């Protein structure tokens, strides 16, 4: 079980890492961000877009609704400024979660069911919160690897 302190620390860490990556991606421009680099999602932009899609879906689920299905190979937010705005909004929501999500709320397991997948397991919210941070870190590392291959120093990625 996690605590609000864990959420606060991870939200701060995640925002710091997102700020760093997005700042560097601002500097490389659209052509470099959208270049297919052989990454799982092709480009840096599509990888960052994927992070926001999954964040949106988990946050929707945490708020008591089933997320919409997503099967597109393209970007949900193809415009860089739109993607940055979504990412900033999600960082705010995760920071607010540290103040709003009690241990009781985190330990509860929502019972929403998907009619297309009625056998989905029921998991406590805290597992989904951990997944948000874990998933972002996993895919940000793909982006930082691409930046490294471009000769760009992205700095440290360790929790201080």
trRosetta pair geometry for C-beta under 8 A, 3 or more apart (Angstrom, degrees):
i j d omega theta_ij theta_ji phi_ij phi_ji
1 103 6.9 54 165 -156 125 99
1 106 7.0 113 -163 113 89 118
1 107 6.1 -6 -127 -90 121 100
1 124 7.8 -46 -108 117 82 158
1 126 5.8 72 -144 75 59 174
2 6 4.1 -103 -167 65 103 150
2 7 6.6 108 137 -45 125 81
2 106 6.4 -111 67 173 85 149
2 126 4.8 171 29 -161 97 118
2 129 6.5 -125 57 87 147 126
2 130 6.3 168 -35 -64 142 100
3 6 5.1 112 53 1 66 96
3 7 7.4 -126 104 1 43 86
3 103 6.3 -23 -120 -86 66 104
4 7 5.4 -51 -150 38 41 114
4 8 6.1 45 150 -23 69 104
4 98 5.1 107 -176 -167 82 62
4 99 7.2 95 -165 -79 128 20
4 101 6.3 164 -100 78 88 79
4 102 7.2 -28 -56 -115 119 32
4 103 7.3 -90 -26 -53 87 74
5 8 5.6 -51 -144 35 31 114
5 9 6.3 30 157 -17 65 106
5 98 7.7 81 -89 -155 16 107
6 9 5.9 -57 -147 38 29 108
6 10 6.1 19 159 -10 66 112
7 10 6.1 -62 -143 44 26 104
7 11 5.9 28 158 -22 65 110
7 94 7.3 -151 -178 -180 92 77
7 97 5.3 -111 175 111 138 102
7 98 4.2 -175 104 -92 103 76
7 101 6.1 109 -45 60 173 128
7 129 6.2 -44 -101 174 105 138
8 11 5.9 -55 -142 36 24 110
8 12 6.4 24 157 -17 61 107
8 95 7.6 59 -129 -144 60 60
8 98 3.6 102 -73 -149 76 149
8 99 8.0 83 -86 -46 104 63
9 12 5.9 -58 -152 36 28 110
9 13 6.3 26 153 -16 65 109
9 159 7.5 44 163 -154 108 129
10 13 5.5 -52 -142 41 34 113
10 14 5.9 37 157 -22 67 108
10 94 7.7 -92 105 169 89 123
10 133 4.5 -34 177 -110 133 152
11 14 5.7 -52 -141 38 28 112
11 15 6.3 30 157 -20 62 106
11 91 7.1 126 -170 -164 86 65
11 94 4.2 178 -118 130 106 99
11 95 4.6 159 155 -84 139 56
11 97 6.8 167 -71 53 141 101
11 98 5.7 -116 15 -34 142 121
12 15 6.0 -54 -147 35 27 109
12 16 6.4 29 154 -19 62 108
12 95 7.5 87 -65 -107 61 96
13 16 5.7 -58 -152 36 29 113
13 17 6.4 22 155 -13 66 108
13 133 7.9 57 77 -150 113 119
13 159 5.3 -30 -115 -111 141 90
14 17 5.9 -58 -147 41 30 107
14 18 6.0 30 156 -18 66 109
14 91 6.8 -168 110 -120 101 88
14 94 6.5 -28 70 110 143 158
14 133 5.9 -112 -67 -124 129 85
14 136 5.8 48 -138 99 113 155
14 137 7.8 -93 -104 -59 87 83
15 18 5.7 -56 -143 40 29 111
15 19 6.1 34 156 -23 65 105
15 91 4.5 100 -102 -159 94 126
15 94 7.7 -171 -52 76 96 120
15 95 6.9 22 -48 -60 139 115
16 19 5.8 -53 -148 33 26 112
16 20 6.6 25 154 -18 61 106
17 20 5.7 -54 -150 35 33 112
17 21 6.3 25 157 -13 67 109
17 136 7.7 126 89 140 131 114
17 137 7.6 28 108 -104 170 71
17 140 5.9 47 150 177 125 163
17 157 6.3 60 -119 -137 117 80
18 21 5.9 -59 -142 42 30 106
18 22 5.8 21 163 -12 68 113
18 87 5.9 -175 -174 171 133 121
18 91 6.1 -142 60 -78 154 128
18 136 7.6 -44 -68 -175 104 131
18 140 7.5 -99 -82 -102 61 135
19 22 6.2 -61 -139 43 23 104
19 23 6.1 27 159 -24 62 110
20 23 5.9 -58 -149 33 24 111
20 24 6.6 18 157 -12 62 107
20 154 6.2 98 148 -175 116 85
20 155 6.1 -102 -155 48 142 125
21 24 5.9 -59 -152 39 30 108
21 25 6.1 26 153 -16 66 111
21 48 7.4 175 133 -100 126 120
21 140 5.9 -115 -60 -148 158 102
21 143 5.7 57 -153 114 129 139
21 144 6.8 -86 -101 -68 107 84
21 147 7.7 -140 -133 -33 78 149
21 154 6.8 22 -92 -151 67 126
22 25 5.4 -55 -141 42 34 112
22 26 6.4 48 152 -29 64 96
22 48 7.6 116 -89 -144 84 147
22 84 5.9 118 -163 -118 134 96
22 87 6.6 172 -76 97 145 157
23 26 5.6 -45 -155 24 31 116
23 27 6.9 29 149 -17 60 104
24 27 5.6 -56 -157 34 36 113
24 28 6.7 29 152 -18 68 104
24 147 5.9 30 138 -129 145 143
24 152 5.9 116 -165 162 127 140
24 154 5.9 -56 -39 -109 165 87
25 28 5.9 -51 -141 34 38 107
25 33 5.5 75 -167 -100 99 116
25 44 6.2 -169 -119 141 117 134
25 45 7.8 139 -169 -80 132 68
25 48 7.1 8 -93 -43 173 157
25 80 7.9 -165 135 -148 109 118
25 143 7.6 -38 -68 -174 122 127
26 80 7.9 133 -104 164 64 133
28 32 3.9 -96 157 82 108 141
28 33 6.1 134 91 -50 109 78
28 44 7.8 45 77 54 146 162
28 147 7.9 -132 -46 -116 146 88
28 150 7.2 14 -116 149 137 164
28 152 7.4 -62 -70 -66 119 154
29 32 5.5 85 66 20 79 100
29 33 6.8 -147 102 -6 36 97
30 33 5.6 -64 -141 41 29 110
30 34 5.8 6 169 -4 69 117
30 45 7.9 25 -148 -64 61 142
30 80 6.3 -119 -94 -34 88 136
31 34 6.4 -71 -143 46 21 97
31 35 6.5 41 154 -49 61 99
32 35 5.6 -34 -146 1 32 120
32 44 7.4 10 132 23 73 136
32 150 7.2 69 -167 -123 127 152
33 43 6.5 73 147 163 50 115
33 44 4.9 -96 -149 74 60 113
33 45 4.4 78 150 -51 99 100
33 80 6.8 75 87 -98 165 121
34 43 5.0 0 -154 -162 31 162
34 44 7.7 -79 -55 49 25 81
34 45 5.1 -7 -84 12 65 138
34 46 7.9 86 -130 -24 61 89
35 43 5.9 137 66 -120 35 103
35 44 7.7 30 50 7 75 95
36 39 7.9 -144 -165 27 56 78
36 42 4.5 -53 -124 -169 85 92
36 43 5.6 -70 -88 -62 43 84
37 42 7.2 110 33 164 61 42
37 43 6.3 104 5 -115 89 46
37 44 7.0 47 6 -37 135 78
37 146 5.2 75 119 -131 166 120
37 149 7.6 137 -168 76 129 144
38 42 7.7 23 -59 -132 10 41
39 42 5.9 -27 61 60 84 8
39 43 6.8 -171 41 -34 120 6
39 44 7.3 105 4 -68 157 46
39 46 7.8 164 83 71 119 104
39 47 5.7 -46 132 -59 147 129
39 142 5.5 104 -150 169 119 120
39 146 6.2 -38 -65 -67 128 129
40 47 7.3 95 60 -101 86 101
40 142 6.7 -68 16 -134 103 158
41 46 4.1 -157 144 118 110 107
41 47 4.6 160 53 -77 127 64
41 49 7.6 -167 160 57 149 94
41 50 5.2 -134 -84 -27 158 140
41 139 8.0 27 0 -146 130 118
42 46 5.1 36 58 44 99 149
42 47 7.8 -161 57 -41 55 83
43 46 4.7 94 55 10 84 99
43 47 6.9 -143 96 -6 45 87
44 47 5.7 -59 -151 35 30 112
44 48 6.4 25 155 -14 66 106
44 143 5.4 89 -141 -130 89 92
44 146 5.5 -155 -80 94 101 153
44 147 7.7 82 -110 -55 137 82
45 48 6.0 -60 -150 40 30 106
45 49 6.1 33 151 -22 65 109
45 75 6.2 -37 135 -86 102 147
45 78 7.7 55 152 -144 133 51
45 80 7.0 -82 -122 -93 117 84
45 83 7.1 -177 -159 -10 86 173
46 49 5.3 -50 -143 37 34 118
46 50 6.3 43 153 -26 64 100
46 74 7.7 -111 -115 -166 112 32
46 75 5.4 -120 -105 -75 71 95
47 50 5.6 -47 -151 29 31 115
47 51 7.0 37 149 -21 61 98
47 139 5.4 -179 179 -180 96 106
47 142 5.6 -137 -151 94 150 124
47 143 5.5 -177 100 -67 137 95
47 146 8.0 163 19 -2 155 145
48 51 5.6 -44 -155 27 38 115
48 52 6.9 33 150 -14 64 103
48 83 6.3 81 115 167 112 134
48 87 7.3 -31 174 -74 106 137
48 139 7.7 163 -86 135 37 118
48 143 6.5 60 -61 -85 90 145
49 52 5.8 -60 -155 39 34 108
49 53 6.4 38 148 -24 68 104
49 75 4.2 -111 -116 -140 173 93
49 76 5.8 162 -179 33 109 79
49 77 5.5 -169 -125 49 101 84
49 78 7.8 11 -97 -79 148 41
49 83 5.9 -74 -89 -121 79 128
50 53 5.5 -50 -146 32 34 114
50 54 6.5 28 158 -13 66 104
50 139 6.3 -148 88 -143 112 158
51 54 6.2 -62 -153 39 28 105
51 55 6.2 30 150 -20 65 109
51 87 7.8 39 97 -107 113 103
51 135 6.9 157 -132 129 74 95
51 136 5.3 77 -155 -115 119 71
51 139 5.0 -161 -73 80 102 141
51 140 7.1 55 -90 -54 152 77
52 55 5.4 -50 -142 38 34 116
52 56 6.2 40 155 -24 65 103
52 76 7.3 -137 92 62 107 123
52 77 6.6 -19 84 17 149 132
52 83 6.5 -163 -3 -154 159 80
52 86 5.0 66 -163 120 142 125
52 87 5.7 -87 -88 -76 118 74
52 90 6.3 -160 -132 -18 80 153
53 56 5.7 -54 -152 33 28 113
53 57 6.5 26 152 -18 63 106
53 70 5.6 144 -178 -173 128 172
53 76 5.4 132 -84 0 107 142
54 57 5.6 -53 -147 36 34 111
54 58 6.3 29 157 -15 67 105
54 132 7.7 170 125 -120 95 62
54 135 5.4 -110 120 147 148 152
55 58 6.1 -60 -147 40 28 104
55 59 6.0 24 158 -15 66 111
55 90 4.7 42 141 -153 144 146
55 132 5.8 75 -117 -144 75 101
55 135 7.8 -169 -63 87 70 126
55 136 7.1 44 -69 -70 111 108
56 59 5.9 -60 -144 41 26 109
56 60 6.2 31 155 -23 64 108
56 67 6.9 119 119 -134 78 126
56 86 7.6 -35 -65 -175 116 119
56 90 7.2 -86 -66 -92 66 123
57 60 5.7 -52 -148 33 29 114
57 61 6.5 29 153 -17 63 106
57 67 3.6 49 -140 -139 77 175
57 68 7.8 -114 -105 48 90 55
57 70 7.1 -103 -67 -1 130 128
58 61 5.6 -54 -150 38 34 113
58 62 6.2 36 152 -21 67 106
58 67 7.7 -17 -36 -44 25 143
58 128 5.2 171 -158 177 105 103
58 129 7.9 152 159 -84 126 35
58 131 6.3 -168 -114 90 146 110
58 132 5.1 -161 94 -77 155 97
58 135 8.0 168 -28 26 146 148
59 62 5.5 -51 -144 37 33 113
59 63 6.4 27 156 -14 64 108
59 90 6.9 -137 -36 -131 151 90
59 93 5.9 31 -133 135 141 150
59 132 7.6 71 -54 -101 80 137
60 63 5.9 -64 -152 41 28 107
60 65 5.2 -68 172 77 87 98
60 66 7.4 9 130 129 113 15
60 67 4.2 117 73 -85 138 84
60 68 7.9 -52 146 1 174 67
61 64 7.9 109 179 -19 30 10
61 65 7.0 -106 -93 73 31 49
61 66 6.8 30 -99 -119 78 36
61 67 5.8 -51 -46 -25 88 99
61 110 6.7 -179 170 58 80 154
61 112 7.0 -146 -145 52 77 140
61 128 6.3 -128 96 -153 125 157
62 110 7.7 -161 -120 -25 31 141
62 125 5.8 90 -127 -146 89 109
62 128 6.0 -171 -71 106 98 137
62 129 7.2 80 -100 -68 140 82
64 110 6.4 -165 -111 -128 54 132
64 112 6.9 144 -171 -52 47 128
65 112 7.0 130 -155 -114 15 159
66 112 5.2 -169 -60 155 87 132
66 114 5.7 137 -141 -86 143 85
67 70 7.7 -33 139 -17 114 104
70 76 7.2 -42 -138 -70 126 126
72 75 8.0 -85 121 26 124 9
72 76 6.8 131 63 -71 139 74
74 78 6.9 -25 166 -73 104 112
75 78 4.4 130 77 -82 120 65
75 83 7.5 -46 178 -78 128 127
77 82 4.5 -152 -161 110 106 107
77 83 4.0 148 113 -78 128 76
77 86 5.7 -135 -60 1 162 144
78 82 7.7 32 58 55 43 129
78 83 8.0 -162 59 -43 4 113
79 82 4.0 74 77 9 104 112
79 83 6.8 -179 87 -12 53 84
80 83 5.7 -56 -148 37 31 111
80 84 6.3 32 155 -19 66 105
81 84 5.7 -51 -146 36 32 113
81 85 6.4 35 153 -21 64 105
82 85 5.7 -55 -150 34 31 112
82 86 6.5 32 153 -19 65 104
83 86 5.7 -52 -149 35 33 111
83 87 6.4 34 153 -19 65 106
84 87 5.7 -56 -148 37 31 113
84 88 6.4 32 154 -19 65 105
85 88 5.8 -53 -148 36 31 111
85 89 6.4 32 153 -19 64 106
86 89 5.7 -56 -150 37 31 113
86 90 6.3 29 153 -18 66 107
87 90 5.7 -55 -147 37 31 110
87 91 6.4 35 153 -21 64 103
88 91 5.6 -51 -149 33 32 113
88 92 6.6 36 151 -20 63 103
89 92 5.6 -53 -154 33 33 114
89 93 6.5 33 150 -19 65 104
90 93 5.5 -50 -147 34 36 113
90 94 6.4 34 155 -16 66 104
91 94 5.9 -56 -149 38 31 109
91 95 6.4 32 153 -18 65 106
92 95 5.7 -56 -148 38 31 111
92 96 6.2 31 154 -19 66 107
93 96 5.7 -54 -146 38 30 111
93 97 6.5 44 149 -33 61 100
94 97 5.3 -41 -152 19 35 122
94 98 7.6 45 151 -24 58 90
94 132 6.9 -168 -104 130 123 145
95 98 6.2 -43 -169 16 39 111
95 99 7.9 22 143 -2 61 102
96 99 5.8 -64 -165 42 47 106
96 100 5.7 18 150 -3 80 121
97 100 5.8 -72 -130 52 32 96
97 101 4.7 12 -176 -11 79 122
97 129 7.1 175 158 -127 148 122
98 101 7.1 -28 -89 37 16 98
100 105 8.0 -42 135 61 71 165
101 105 5.2 -130 -156 87 64 126
101 106 5.4 79 161 -61 107 95
101 125 7.5 -145 -154 125 123 136
101 129 7.2 128 159 -87 169 150
102 105 4.6 97 52 7 77 100
102 106 6.9 -143 94 -4 40 88
103 106 5.6 -54 -142 40 33 113
103 107 6.1 28 159 -19 66 110
104 107 6.1 -61 -146 38 26 106
104 108 6.8 35 153 -33 61 102
105 108 5.9 -49 -155 17 32 115
105 125 6.5 -36 143 51 69 155
106 124 6.8 50 148 159 59 107
106 125 5.1 -124 -146 82 41 106
106 126 4.1 60 170 -67 101 96
106 129 6.6 -44 -135 3 103 144
107 124 5.3 -39 -159 -151 37 133
107 125 7.3 -25 11 38 10 90
107 126 6.3 6 -79 -14 45 120
108 124 6.6 128 76 -141 20 79
108 125 6.0 25 68 -7 71 112
109 122 4.6 80 156 160 130 99
109 123 6.0 -177 -132 98 106 17
109 124 4.8 -69 -75 -84 84 48
109 125 7.1 -159 -98 -26 38 65
110 122 7.5 -155 77 -148 46 89
110 125 6.8 78 -17 -72 95 91
111 122 6.2 -6 -105 -118 64 127
113 118 5.6 30 -180 -132 120 66
113 120 6.8 171 -135 41 65 110
114 117 4.4 18 85 50 120 85
114 118 6.9 -137 77 -71 59 41
114 120 5.9 70 26 -15 105 137
115 118 6.5 10 -139 -65 31 93
117 120 5.1 69 124 -47 105 99
123 127 4.5 -78 161 60 120 144
123 128 6.6 131 99 -41 117 89
124 127 5.4 107 67 -4 74 98
124 128 7.9 -146 105 3 47 86
125 128 5.5 -60 -159 39 46 110
125 129 6.2 47 147 -22 76 103
126 129 5.4 -49 -147 35 39 114
126 130 6.4 43 153 -19 67 100
127 130 5.8 -51 -152 36 32 112
127 131 6.4 37 147 -24 63 106
128 131 5.3 -49 -148 33 35 118
128 132 6.9 47 151 -28 63 92
129 132 5.8 -40 -157 19 36 113
129 133 7.3 23 152 -6 62 102
130 133 6.2 -64 -159 42 36 103
130 134 5.9 32 150 -18 72 114
131 134 5.5 -57 -135 43 32 111
131 135 5.6 34 164 -23 69 110
132 135 6.2 -60 -147 36 20 109
132 136 6.5 19 157 -17 59 109
133 136 5.9 -54 -148 35 30 110
133 137 6.4 28 156 -18 64 108
134 137 5.9 -61 -152 37 28 110
134 138 6.3 32 153 -23 65 107
135 138 5.7 -52 -148 32 31 115
135 139 6.6 11 162 -2 65 107
136 139 6.4 -70 -149 46 27 95
136 140 5.8 28 158 -21 68 112
137 140 5.8 -53 -136 38 27 111
137 141 6.5 34 159 -26 61 103
138 141 6.1 -63 -165 26 24 111
138 142 7.5 23 143 -17 59 99
139 142 5.4 -40 -158 25 48 115
139 143 6.9 47 146 -16 67 99
140 143 5.4 -53 -155 37 42 113
140 144 6.2 38 149 -17 73 103
140 157 7.5 165 119 -139 117 129
141 144 5.6 -49 -139 40 36 108
141 145 6.2 43 155 -24 64 102
141 157 7.2 108 -95 169 82 167
142 145 5.7 -52 -150 33 30 114
142 146 6.6 31 150 -18 62 103
143 146 5.6 -53 -152 35 34 111
143 147 6.4 34 150 -18 66 104
144 147 5.4 -49 -145 38 38 114
144 148 6.2 46 151 -24 65 102
144 154 4.8 -122 -136 56 97 163
144 157 6.3 -57 -68 -64 175 140
145 148 5.5 -49 -148 34 32 116
145 149 6.5 35 152 -20 63 103
146 149 5.6 -51 -150 34 33 113
146 150 6.6 30 150 -16 63 106
147 150 5.6 -60 -154 38 35 111
147 152 4.2 -75 177 71 89 119
147 154 5.0 80 100 -51 145 120
148 151 7.7 58 180 -64 32 14
148 152 6.8 -95 -76 61 26 67
148 154 6.9 -73 -60 4 78 110
154 157 7.3 24 112 -56 113 100
